[in-house]
Amino acid sequence: MSNPLCLLIDDEPDILELLVRTLKPMDIDCYTAETIAKAKEYLLSKSFDLCLTDMRLPDGNGIELVATIEQNYPNTPVAMITAYGNVESAVQTLKAGAFDFITKPIKLSELRNLVNSALKLSKQYESSTSNLTQSLPRIRRNKDWLSSQLMGQSKVMKNFRNRIRQLARSQAPITIYGESGTGKDVAARMIHTLGARADKPFIPVNCGAIPTELMESEFFGHKKGSFSGAYDDKRGLFQAADGGTLFLDEVAELPLPMQVKLLRAIQEKQIRAVGALQEIPVNVRLLSATHRNLNELVKQGKFRQDLFYRINVIELYAPSLREHVEDIPDFVANILKKVCSKNVNSKTDNPEPPHVSDKAIKVLRKYFFPGNVRELENILERAITLCENSMIDVKDLQLPSRNLQSSSRSFSLSHKQYDNSLDPLLENVEKETILNALKRAKGNKTKAAQILGINIGALRYRIRKFEINLDELII
């Protein structure tokens, strides 16, 4: 079996020599070029498993070469060598299609990690198909990470799955935007599973669920005796995700002091546990998710601009259910099958999935779905209990009486529409929907959360967010 081939492009002989000396003991054969023109000659005659290129070259910009390789040699991961602190250029290369970047002066441990990750990705290119939908059965068998959020044959969902496949090839930080219940966590797991870090840990963390005083310890770990209650050493989330992916769900909920510490960990790729004297290196890919507009929060001073640029290198938009209502019949069939399968496992009666009337399907297609697919699951679980003769009709759905289809046309998001002007409008719809649910539940938050298809913690957060006074609620 032949050694992997790496193409190295830099106009500094000392850098090329360092790269060759580092890669050769890793059983990697190297070809070196000092110009883009020479690199293109090699690309035409050989098939490379990896490419490392400098940013500034005598006959052009390395970003142009990255774009060329991405377009003409998509199975060759390419990484950029940039000057220290040149974040803007690094972001440009990632958006152009670079697998990752490394800064000068080059740290050999970081270089080896980058090369190993790239070679894993290159092998996956060779063994995987070009279509994400053909990869889904393998993922279902291995990890059962898919849910009904990623189903659907609409153009919207096909584009969403294809975008996930493209982003999985990169190591760039990604922020996933979308409303509650749209499957942002599923998208993050898919990006990890289809990428070079698939055999390493995927560590999700809900940033809004960690008490502020415990955040530093949770993220970076602590040493025994570093504070009251620290009875043993503890590994943090960064250490748990080392080599893999750290997923920051609801990243907008991070308090500003923690944002500063997180930024430093991302920049330096090192962390210091609470009470520790030395920093330790960590190698994680960062994925984030939020239902809020981070750009607007930056303008309001509620989110650090430098952290925003670090985590928001590439954006992924998770579509709301009302943007692909044609997929609702498929979602309904899948959810009913899944719910009834649970009933079989729990040894309850009536294991056969009930039917949904055509009229009920039409009503579902007109409904606004503030809770998206997660809300649809809750609606159907409730309807299964209420229906008679295994037939779910409109009355069994127990949807709010107000028809919100007209609102959905006005407020439906798309990737291009995710701007500041929509925030107040969407929040008005969300607040009104929550108020209606609370009134239907006669002020009972648990019942209101069930009606909305969200958990009680999410409802409490929105009650605080919209400053809803339950004592003044007219029921």
C-alpha positions in Angstrom: 0.0 0.0 0.0 1.5 3.4 -1.1 2.0 6.2 1.3 -0.3 9.2 1.3 0.7 12.1 -0.9 0.9 15.7 0.3 1.3 18.8 -1.8 3.2 21.6 0.1 3.2 25.2 -1.3 5.2 28.0 0.3 7.8 30.4 -1.1 10.0 30.1 2.1 12.4 27.2 1.8 12.8 26.9 5.6 9.0 26.4 6.0 9.0 23.8 3.3 11.9 22.0 4.9 10.1 22.0 8.3 6.9 20.6 6.8 8.7 17.8 4.9 10.7 16.9 8.0 7.5 16.7 10.1 5.5 14.7 7.6 8.1 12.3 6.4 8.3 10.4 9.8 4.5 10.1 9.5 5.0 8.0 6.3 3.7 10.8 4.1 5.3 11.5 0.7 5.6 15.2 -0.1 5.8 17.3 -3.2 6.9 20.9 -2.8 6.1 24.0 -4.8 7.0 27.6 -4.4 4.4 29.1 -6.7 0.7 28.5 -7.6 1.7 27.7 -11.2 4.0 24.8 -10.1 1.3 23.6 -7.7 -1.2 23.4 -10.5 1.2 21.4 -12.6 1.4 18.8 -9.8 -2.3 18.8 -9.3 -2.8 17.9 -13.0 -0.5 15.0 -12.9 -1.0 13.4 -9.4 -3.8 12.7 -7.0 -3.0 14.2 -3.6 -4.5 13.1 -0.2 -3.7 16.5 1.4 -2.6 20.0 0.4 -0.9 22.7 2.6 -0.5 26.1 1.1 0.7 29.5 2.3 -1.5 32.6 2.0 0.8 34.9 0.1 2.7 33.5 -2.9 4.8 35.2 -5.6 2.2 34.6 -8.3 -1.1 34.9 -6.5 -3.1 34.5 -3.4 -3.5 31.1 -1.6 -7.2 31.7 -1.3 -7.6 31.5 -5.1 -5.7 28.1 -5.0 -8.1 26.9 -2.2 -11.1 27.7 -4.4 -9.5 26.0 -7.4 -8.9 22.8 -5.5 -12.3 22.9 -3.9 -13.9 23.2 -7.4 -11.7 20.8 -9.4 -10.3 18.4 -6.8 -13.1 18.1 -4.1 -11.6 14.9 -2.6 -8.4 16.7 -1.7 -8.6 18.5 1.7 -6.6 21.7 1.7 -5.4 23.7 4.7 -4.0 27.2 4.8 -0.9 28.5 6.5 -1.5 32.0 7.8 0.4 34.7 9.7 -0.3 34.7 13.4 -3.4 36.8 14.4 -4.6 37.2 10.8 -8.1 36.0 11.7 -9.8 37.7 8.7 -7.7 35.9 6.2 -8.2 32.6 8.0 -12.0 33.1 7.9 -11.8 33.8 4.2 -10.0 30.6 3.5 -12.5 28.5 5.4 -15.4 30.1 3.5 -13.5 29.4 0.3 -13.5 25.7 1.2 -10.4 25.1 3.2 -10.4 22.1 5.6 -8.6 24.1 8.3 -5.8 26.6 8.9 -2.6 26.7 10.9 -0.8 29.9 12.0 2.9 30.8 11.9 5.1 30.1 13.8 3.9 26.5 13.2 3.5 24.3 16.3 4.5 20.8 15.3 1.8 19.2 17.6 -0.9 21.2 15.9 0.5 20.4 12.5 0.4 16.7 13.2 -3.2 16.9 14.5 -4.3 18.8 11.4 -2.6 16.3 9.0 -4.1 13.3 10.8 -7.6 14.8 10.6 -7.1 15.6 7.0 -6.0 12.1 6.1 -9.0 10.6 7.9 -11.2 12.9 5.9 -9.5 12.0 2.6 -10.1 8.3 3.3 -13.8 9.0 4.0 -14.0 10.8 0.7 -12.8 7.6 -1.1 -15.2 5.3 0.7 -18.3 7.5 0.9 -20.9 8.3 -1.8 -21.4 11.8 -3.0 -25.1 11.8 -1.9 -26.0 12.3 1.8 -29.2 10.4 1.5 -27.3 7.3 0.6 -25.2 7.7 3.8 -28.2 8.1 6.1 -28.9 4.3 6.5 -25.3 3.8 7.8 -25.8 6.6 10.3 -29.1 5.2 11.5 -27.5 1.8 12.1 -24.5 3.1 13.9 -25.8 5.8 16.2 -29.6 6.2 15.7 -29.0 10.0 15.6 -31.6 10.8 12.9 -35.1 11.9 13.8 -38.0 13.1 11.7 -36.5 16.6 11.5 -34.2 15.5 8.7 -36.8 13.6 6.7 -38.7 15.0 3.7 -38.3 15.1 -0.1 -39.0 18.8 -0.5 -36.4 21.0 -2.2 -35.9 22.8 1.2 -35.0 19.6 3.0 -32.9 18.2 0.2 -30.9 21.5 0.2 -30.5 21.3 3.9 -29.1 17.8 3.8 -26.8 18.7 1.0 -25.5 21.7 2.9 -24.8 19.5 5.9 -22.8 17.1 3.7 -20.7 20.0 2.4 -20.0 21.5 5.8 -19.0 18.1 7.3 -15.9 18.2 5.0 -14.6 21.4 6.7 -13.2 22.0 10.2 -14.6 25.6 10.2 -16.7 26.7 13.2 -20.4 26.7 12.2 -23.3 28.5 13.8 -26.7 26.8 13.2 -29.6 29.2 13.2 -33.3 28.2 13.5 -36.4 28.2 15.6 -37.0 25.8 18.4 -37.8 22.3 17.3 -36.2 22.5 13.8 -33.5 19.9 14.5 -30.5 22.1 15.1 -29.0 19.5 17.4 -29.6 16.8 14.8 -27.9 18.8 12.2 -24.9 19.3 14.5 -24.6 15.5 15.1 -24.8 14.9 11.4 -22.0 17.3 10.6 -19.9 15.5 13.2 -20.8 12.0 12.0 -20.1 12.8 8.4 -16.8 14.5 9.1 -13.2 13.5 9.9 -13.9 13.4 13.7 -16.7 10.9 13.5 -14.7 8.3 15.6 -14.1 10.9 18.4 -16.5 12.3 21.0 -19.5 14.6 20.2 -20.1 16.6 23.4 -23.3 18.7 23.4 -23.9 21.4 26.1 -26.9 23.6 26.7 -25.4 26.9 27.5 -28.6 28.2 29.0 -28.8 25.3 31.5 -25.5 25.8 33.3 -25.5 28.0 36.4 -23.3 31.0 35.8 -21.1 30.3 38.9 -20.3 26.8 37.6 -19.7 27.6 33.9 -15.9 27.9 34.1 -15.6 24.6 36.0 -18.0 22.9 33.5 -16.1 24.1 30.4 -12.5 23.9 31.6 -12.6 21.5 34.6 -11.2 22.1 38.1 -8.5 20.8 40.4 -9.3 19.2 43.8 -9.6 21.9 46.5 -9.8 24.8 44.1 -13.1 25.9 45.6 -15.6 24.8 48.2 -17.1 21.5 47.1 -14.3 20.6 44.7 -13.5 17.3 46.4 -11.9 15.7 43.3 -10.2 16.7 40.0 -12.8 17.1 37.3 -12.4 17.1 33.5 -14.2 19.9 31.7 -16.3 19.8 28.5 -13.3 20.8 26.3 -11.3 17.9 27.6 -14.2 15.5 27.1 -14.5 16.7 23.5 -10.7 16.6 22.8 -10.2 15.3 19.2 -13.9 15.5 18.5 -16.7 18.1 18.4 -18.0 20.5 21.1 -21.6 21.6 20.4 -22.7 24.8 22.1 -26.5 24.8 22.0 -28.2 28.1 22.8 -24.8 29.9 22.6 -26.5 33.3 22.9 -27.2 32.5 26.5 -23.6 32.6 27.6 -22.9 35.5 30.0 -20.3 38.1 28.8 -17.6 37.1 31.4 -17.8 33.5 30.1 -17.7 34.7 26.5 -14.2 36.2 27.2 -12.8 33.0 28.6 -14.4 30.9 25.8 -12.8 33.2 23.2 -9.4 32.8 24.7 -9.7 29.0 24.7 -10.7 29.1 21.0 -7.9 31.4 20.0 -5.1 29.7 21.9 -6.5 26.2 21.6 -5.5 25.8 25.2 -7.4 25.7 28.5 -6.6 26.1 32.2 -8.7 24.2 34.7 -9.9 26.2 37.7 -7.1 26.0 40.3 -4.5 24.7 37.8 -1.1 26.4 37.3 -0.6 25.3 33.7 -2.6 25.4 30.5 -3.1 22.2 28.5 -3.7 22.0 24.7 -7.1 20.9 23.3 -8.2 20.1 19.8 -11.9 20.5 19.3 -14.2 21.4 16.4 -16.7 24.0 17.5 -20.4 24.0 16.5 -22.9 26.4 17.9 -26.7 26.8 17.7 -29.2 29.5 18.6 -32.7 30.6 17.8 -31.7 34.3 18.3 -30.0 36.8 15.9 -26.4 36.9 17.1 -25.6 39.9 14.9 -28.3 41.9 16.5 -27.1 40.9 20.0 -23.6 42.1 19.0 -25.0 45.5 18.2 -26.9 45.6 21.5 -23.6 44.8 23.4 -25.0 41.5 24.6 -22.6 39.3 22.6 -18.9 39.9 22.0 -18.1 40.8 18.4 -14.7 39.0 18.5 -16.4 35.8 19.7 -19.1 36.2 17.1 -16.5 36.2 14.3 -14.8 33.2 15.8 -17.9 30.9 16.0 -19.9 32.4 13.1 -17.4 31.6 10.3 -20.1 29.7 8.4 -23.8 29.9 8.9 -26.3 27.0 8.5 -30.0 27.7 8.6 -32.4 25.0 9.9 -35.7 25.5 8.1 -39.0 25.8 10.0 -41.7 23.2 9.3 -44.0 25.8 7.7 -41.3 26.3 5.0 -41.8 22.7 3.7 -45.4 21.8 4.6 -45.5 19.3 1.7 -43.3 17.1 3.9 -45.9 17.0 6.8 -47.6 13.7 5.6 -44.2 12.0 5.7 -43.4 13.4 9.1 -46.8 12.3 10.4 -46.3 8.7 9.1 -42.9 8.5 10.6 -43.9 9.9 14.0 -46.9 7.6 14.3 -44.8 4.6 13.5 -42.2 5.7 16.1 -44.8 6.3 18.8 -46.5 3.0 18.2 -43.1 1.3 18.3 -42.6 2.7 21.8 -46.0 1.3 22.8 -45.0 -2.1 21.6 -41.8 -2.0 23.6 -43.7 -0.9 26.7 -46.2 -3.8 26.1 -49.2 -1.6 25.7 -52.2 -2.4 23.6 -53.0 -1.2 20.1 -49.5 -1.4 18.5 -50.7 -0.6 15.0 -50.2 3.0 13.9 -53.6 4.9 13.7 -54.6 6.7 10.5 -54.9 10.4 10.1 -57.9 11.7 8.2 -57.3 13.8 5.0 -59.1 16.7 6.7 -56.7 16.5 9.7 -53.7 16.5 7.3 -55.1 19.6 5.6 -55.5 21.4 9.0 -51.9 20.4 10.0 -50.6 21.9 6.7 -52.3 25.2 7.6 -51.1 25.4 11.2 -48.3 27.8 12.1 -46.3 25.3 14.2 -44.3 27.6 16.6 -42.7 24.5 18.0 -42.0 23.0 14.6 -41.4 19.2 14.3 -41.1 18.8 18.1 -44.6 20.3 18.4 -45.9 18.0 15.7 -44.7 15.0 17.7 -46.4 16.2 20.8 -49.7 16.9 19.0 -49.7 13.4 17.5 -48.8 11.7 20.7 -51.7 13.4 22.4 -54.0 12.6 19.4 -53.2 8.9 19.6 -54.6 8.9 23.2 -57.7 10.8 22.3 -58.7 9.2 18.9 -61.3 6.5 18.5 -61.2 3.5 16.2 -57.6 4.2 15.3 -58.6 7.3 13.3 -57.1 10.7 14.2 -59.5 13.5 13.2 -59.3 17.3 13.5 -60.9 17.3 17.0 -58.2 14.9 18.2 -55.4 17.3 17.2 -56.6 20.0 19.7 -55.0 22.8 17.8 -55.6 26.4 18.8 -58.8 27.8 17.3 -57.1 30.7 15.6 -55.8 29.9 12.1 -52.2 31.1 11.9 -51.6 30.2 8.2 -51.7 33.9 7.2 -49.1 34.7 9.9 -46.9 31.9 8.6 -46.8 33.5 5.2 -45.7 36.8 6.7 -43.2 35.5 9.2 -41.7 32.4 7.6 -37.9 32.6 7.7 -35.4 31.8 5.1 -31.6 32.0 5.2 -31.7 35.3 3.4 -34.5 36.7 5.5 -32.8 36.1 8.8 -32.2 39.8 9.5 -32.9 42.3 12.2 -36.3 43.5 10.9 -38.0 40.2 11.4 -37.1 39.8 15.1 -39.8 42.0 16.6 -42.5 40.5 14.3 -41.5 36.9 15.1 -41.4 37.7 18.8 -44.9 39.2 18.7 -46.2 36.0 17.1 -44.3 33.8 19.6 -45.5 35.9 22.6 -49.1 35.8 21.4 -48.9 32.0 20.9 -47.6 31.5 24.4 -50.3 33.7 25.9 -53.0 31.7 24.1 -51.5 28.4 25.3 -51.4 29.7 28.9 -55.0 30.8 28.7 -56.1 27.4 27.4 -54.2 25.8 30.2 -55.7 28.2 32.7 -52.3 29.3 33.8 -50.8 25.8 34.3 -47.3 26.0 32.8 -46.9 22.3 32.5 -50.0 21.9 30.4 -49.2 25.0 28.4 -45.8 23.6 27.6 -47.5 20.4 26.4 -49.8 22.4 24.2 -46.9 24.2 22.6 -44.8 21.1 22.2 -41.9 22.5 24.2 -40.4 21.5 27.5 -41.2 23.3 30.7 -37.8 24.9 31.0 -38.1 26.4 27.5 -41.5 27.8 28.5 -40.2 29.4 31.7 -37.4 31.0 29.7 -39.9 32.5 27.3 -42.2 33.7 30.1 -39.2 35.6 31.5 -38.1 36.8 28.1 -41.5 38.3 27.3 -42.1 39.5 30.9 -45.4 37.6 31.1 -47.1 38.2 34.5 -49.2 35.0 35.2 -51.1 36.8 37.9 -52.4 39.4 35.4 -53.3 36.8 32.8 -57.0 37.0 31.9 -58.3 33.4 31.7 
